[in-house]
Amino acid sequence: MTTDVTAAPDATAAADVTAAADVPDGRSRPRALLARRTALAKRVPRWWPLPTCVLLGALAGGLYGVASTPEYTATSYVIAVPTEKSDPSAALGFATAYGRVATQLAVLGDAQVAAGVPLRTLRSSVRAETSPDAPMVAVSASADEPGKAVRIANAVSQALILNAKQTKNDTHVELQRLSRAVQPTGPSSASPTVTTLVGASAGGLLGGLALLVRPRRGSDEATAEAIDEANATVPAPAAATGARGGA
C-alpha cells in the first residue's frame, strides 16, 4: 500500500509535466503565424495584384462604356462682321466678347423655345469657343440624340445673332451665320473599347502602386528572426519545477 501511495503523486507530476510541455508557449504563436504567412506568400506570386487590378479595371471600364448613354455633339458657326463705321480689327475683339455672352442667361433664355428643352439643359449642354486668329464663334451643343443636338446649336446661335443685332448701332459690329449645325454621324462620347482601355490602364497603375507599397518577403523572415532572438533572451516558465514542488 505504501508503494502505491508514493507512486500516485509521481505519476500525477509526470502527467502535469507532459501536459505543460504539450501546451504551446504564447511567445511561439507569432513565430507560427509568420511561418504560415511566409509559406502562403511563397505559393502565391508576388506580382498577383498587377494582373488582378488590370482585369478589374478593364471590366469596370467596359461596363461603364456599355451602360452609359451615347452623347452627340453638333456645332454652328457665326462670324463677326464690322460695319462701315467700324475698324475691321475691332471685329476680333467683339467676337471674343460674344463668345462669352453665348452661354449667358440672356441668350439661352431666347433660345429656349426654339430648342425645345428646359433652360437647365441648355446651360449644361451648350458651350462656345472663339479663335484668336479669326472673328468667329463656334456654338456647340451636346445631347443624347443627334437631332436634338442640331436643334439646340442652331437655336442658340440664332439667339446670339439677334442679341448682337440689338446692339449693332453701338458696337458697329454684327454677327452673321457662317455655317448651320449639321447632324453628327456618330457619338462624340467614348466608345466601350476606349473606356475598357482606360479602365485597364488605371487598374495597371493601381496594381503597380500596390506592388511598391506592399512589404517584401524578407521583412517577414527578419521579423521571425527577431522574435527568435527575443525568446532566447527571456527564460521560459518552469512548469516542471512547479510540478515537483507540488509533489
C-alpha positions as CSV (number, residue, x, y, z in Angstrom):
1,M,0.0,0.0,0.0
2,T,2.8,2.4,0.7
3,T,4.4,1.9,-2.7
4,D,1.1,2.6,-4.4
5,V,0.5,5.8,-2.5
6,T,4.0,7.1,-3.2
7,A,3.8,6.2,-6.9
8,A,0.5,8.1,-7.3
9,P,2.0,11.6,-6.8
10,D,4.9,10.8,-9.0
11,A,2.5,9.8,-11.8
12,T,0.5,12.9,-11.3
13,A,3.6,15.1,-11.5
14,A,4.7,13.4,-14.7
15,A,1.3,13.9,-16.3
16,D,1.4,17.6,-15.3
17,V,4.9,18.0,-16.9
18,T,3.8,16.3,-20.1
19,A,0.7,18.5,-20.3
20,A,2.7,21.6,-19.7
21,A,5.1,20.5,-22.5
22,D,2.1,20.0,-24.9
23,V,0.6,23.4,-24.3
24,P,2.2,25.9,-26.8
25,D,4.1,28.8,-25.4
26,G,2.4,32.1,-26.0
27,R,5.6,33.6,-27.3
28,S,5.8,30.9,-30.1
29,R,2.5,31.9,-31.6
30,P,3.8,34.9,-33.5
31,R,6.5,32.7,-34.9
32,A,3.9,30.1,-36.1
33,L,1.7,32.8,-37.7
34,L,4.7,34.3,-39.5
35,A,5.7,30.9,-40.8
36,R,2.3,30.2,-42.1
37,R,2.1,33.7,-43.7
38,T,5.5,33.2,-45.4
39,A,4.6,29.7,-46.7
40,L,1.4,31.2,-48.2
41,A,3.3,34.1,-49.8
42,K,5.7,31.6,-51.4
43,R,2.8,29.7,-53.0
44,V,1.2,32.9,-54.4
45,P,3.3,35.0,-56.9
46,R,4.3,38.4,-55.6
47,W,3.1,40.2,-58.7
48,W,-0.5,38.9,-58.4
49,P,-2.0,42.4,-57.7
50,L,-0.9,43.8,-61.1
51,P,-3.0,41.4,-63.4
52,T,-5.8,41.4,-60.9
53,C,-6.1,45.2,-60.9
54,V,-5.8,45.3,-64.7
55,L,-8.7,42.8,-65.2
56,L,-10.9,44.6,-62.6
57,G,-10.2,48.0,-64.2
58,A,-10.9,46.7,-67.7
59,L,-14.2,45.1,-66.5
60,A,-15.3,48.3,-64.8
61,G,-14.4,50.4,-67.8
62,G,-16.2,48.1,-70.2
63,L,-19.3,48.1,-68.1
64,Y,-19.3,51.9,-67.9
65,G,-19.0,52.2,-71.6
66,V,-21.9,49.8,-72.3
67,A,-24.2,51.2,-69.6
68,S,-23.6,55.0,-70.3
69,T,-25.8,56.8,-72.8
70,P,-24.0,57.9,-76.0
71,E,-23.7,61.6,-76.5
72,Y,-23.8,63.5,-79.8
73,T,-22.4,67.0,-80.5
74,A,-23.3,69.5,-83.2
75,T,-21.7,72.8,-83.9
76,S,-22.9,76.0,-85.5
77,Y,-20.6,78.9,-86.6
78,V,-21.2,82.6,-86.6
79,I,-18.8,85.4,-87.7
80,A,-18.4,89.0,-86.5
81,V,-18.6,91.4,-89.4
82,P,-17.7,95.1,-88.9
83,T,-20.0,97.8,-90.4
84,E,-18.8,100.7,-92.5
85,K,-18.3,102.9,-89.3
86,S,-16.1,100.3,-87.5
87,D,-12.5,99.4,-87.7
88,P,-12.1,95.9,-89.2
89,S,-9.6,94.9,-86.4
90,A,-12.4,95.5,-83.8
91,A,-14.4,92.5,-85.0
92,L,-11.9,90.1,-83.5
93,G,-12.3,91.6,-80.0
94,F,-16.1,91.7,-80.3
95,A,-16.1,88.0,-81.4
96,T,-14.3,87.1,-78.2
97,A,-16.9,89.1,-76.2
98,Y,-19.8,87.5,-77.9
99,G,-18.3,84.0,-77.3
100,R,-18.5,84.7,-73.6
101,V,-22.1,86.0,-73.9
102,A,-23.3,83.0,-75.8
103,T,-23.7,80.8,-72.7
104,Q,-25.3,83.5,-70.6
105,L,-28.9,83.5,-69.4
106,A,-29.9,86.4,-71.8
107,V,-29.0,84.3,-74.9
108,L,-30.1,80.9,-73.6
109,G,-33.5,82.3,-72.5
110,D,-34.2,83.5,-76.0
111,A,-33.2,80.1,-77.5
112,Q,-35.2,78.0,-75.0
113,V,-38.4,78.0,-77.1
114,A,-36.7,77.2,-80.4
115,A,-34.5,74.5,-78.8
116,G,-37.5,72.8,-77.1
117,V,-35.5,71.9,-74.0
118,P,-35.5,73.4,-70.4
119,L,-33.1,76.2,-69.6
120,R,-31.2,73.9,-67.2
121,T,-30.5,71.6,-70.1
122,L,-29.2,74.4,-72.2
123,R,-26.8,75.6,-69.5
124,S,-25.3,72.2,-69.1
125,S,-25.1,71.2,-72.8
126,V,-24.1,74.4,-74.6
127,R,-20.5,75.7,-74.9
128,A,-18.9,78.4,-77.0
129,E,-15.4,78.7,-78.4
130,T,-13.6,81.5,-80.1
131,S,-10.5,81.7,-82.3
132,P,-7.5,84.1,-81.6
133,D,-6.9,84.4,-85.4
134,A,-10.4,84.9,-86.8
135,P,-13.6,86.8,-85.6
136,M,-15.6,83.6,-85.4
137,V,-17.7,82.0,-82.6
138,A,-18.3,78.2,-82.5
139,V,-21.5,77.3,-80.6
140,S,-21.6,73.6,-79.8
141,A,-24.4,71.6,-78.2
142,S,-24.4,68.0,-76.8
143,A,-27.4,65.8,-76.4
144,D,-28.4,62.1,-76.3
145,E,-30.0,62.4,-79.8
146,P,-28.3,63.8,-83.0
147,G,-31.4,65.8,-84.0
148,K,-31.7,67.4,-80.6
149,A,-28.0,68.5,-80.6
150,V,-28.5,70.1,-84.0
151,R,-31.7,71.9,-82.9
152,I,-30.0,73.3,-79.7
153,A,-26.9,74.5,-81.5
154,N,-28.9,76.3,-84.2
155,A,-31.3,77.9,-81.7
156,V,-28.5,79.3,-79.5
157,S,-26.5,80.6,-82.5
158,Q,-29.6,82.3,-83.8
159,A,-30.4,83.9,-80.4
160,L,-26.8,85.1,-80.3
161,I,-27.2,86.8,-83.7
162,L,-30.4,88.5,-82.6
163,N,-28.8,89.8,-79.4
164,A,-25.9,91.2,-81.4
165,K,-28.3,92.9,-83.8
166,Q,-29.9,94.9,-81.0
167,T,-26.5,96.5,-80.1
168,K,-25.2,96.9,-83.7
169,N,-25.7,100.7,-83.7
170,D,-23.5,101.0,-80.6
171,T,-20.8,98.3,-81.3
172,H,-20.8,98.8,-85.1
173,V,-20.3,95.0,-85.4
174,E,-22.9,92.5,-86.3
175,L,-23.0,88.7,-86.2
176,Q,-23.8,86.6,-89.3
177,R,-24.3,82.9,-89.6
178,L,-21.3,81.3,-91.2
179,S,-22.5,77.6,-91.0
180,R,-25.5,75.9,-89.6
181,A,-25.1,72.8,-87.4
182,V,-25.3,69.5,-89.3
183,Q,-26.4,66.2,-87.9
184,P,-23.4,64.2,-86.5
185,T,-22.7,60.8,-88.0
186,G,-21.5,59.3,-84.7
187,P,-21.4,59.8,-81.0
188,S,-18.8,62.1,-79.5
189,S,-18.6,60.2,-76.2
190,A,-16.0,57.5,-75.6
191,S,-16.8,54.1,-77.0
192,P,-16.8,50.9,-74.8
193,T,-13.5,49.9,-76.3
194,V,-11.9,53.2,-75.2
195,T,-13.4,53.0,-71.7
196,T,-12.2,49.5,-71.4
197,L,-8.6,50.5,-72.3
198,V,-8.8,53.5,-69.9
199,G,-10.0,51.2,-67.1
200,A,-7.3,48.7,-67.7
201,S,-4.6,51.4,-67.7
202,A,-6.0,52.8,-64.4
203,G,-6.1,49.3,-62.9
204,G,-2.5,48.6,-64.0
205,L,-1.4,51.9,-62.3
206,L,-3.1,50.9,-59.1
207,G,-1.7,47.4,-59.2
208,G,1.8,48.8,-59.7
209,L,1.4,51.1,-56.7
210,A,0.2,48.2,-54.7
211,L,3.4,46.3,-55.6
212,L,5.5,49.2,-54.5
213,V,3.9,49.7,-51.1
214,R,3.4,46.0,-50.1
215,P,6.0,44.6,-47.7
216,R,8.7,42.2,-49.1
217,R,9.1,38.6,-48.0
218,G,12.5,39.3,-46.5
219,S,10.9,41.5,-43.9
220,D,8.8,38.6,-42.6
221,E,11.9,36.5,-42.2
222,A,13.7,39.3,-40.4
223,T,10.8,39.7,-38.0
224,A,10.8,35.9,-37.3
225,E,14.5,36.0,-36.5
226,A,14.0,39.0,-34.2
227,I,11.2,37.1,-32.4
228,D,13.5,34.0,-32.0
229,E,16.3,36.2,-30.5
230,A,13.8,37.8,-28.1
231,N,12.5,34.4,-27.0
232,A,16.1,33.2,-26.5
233,T,16.9,36.0,-24.1
234,V,13.7,35.5,-22.0
235,P,13.6,32.3,-19.9
236,A,10.6,30.0,-20.3
237,P,8.3,29.4,-17.3
238,A,9.5,26.5,-15.2
239,A,6.5,24.3,-15.4
240,A,8.4,21.1,-14.4
241,T,9.9,22.8,-11.3
242,G,6.4,23.8,-10.1
243,A,5.1,20.3,-10.6
244,R,7.9,18.8,-8.5
245,G,7.3,21.4,-5.8
246,G,3.7,20.5,-5.6
247,A,4.6,16.8,-5.4
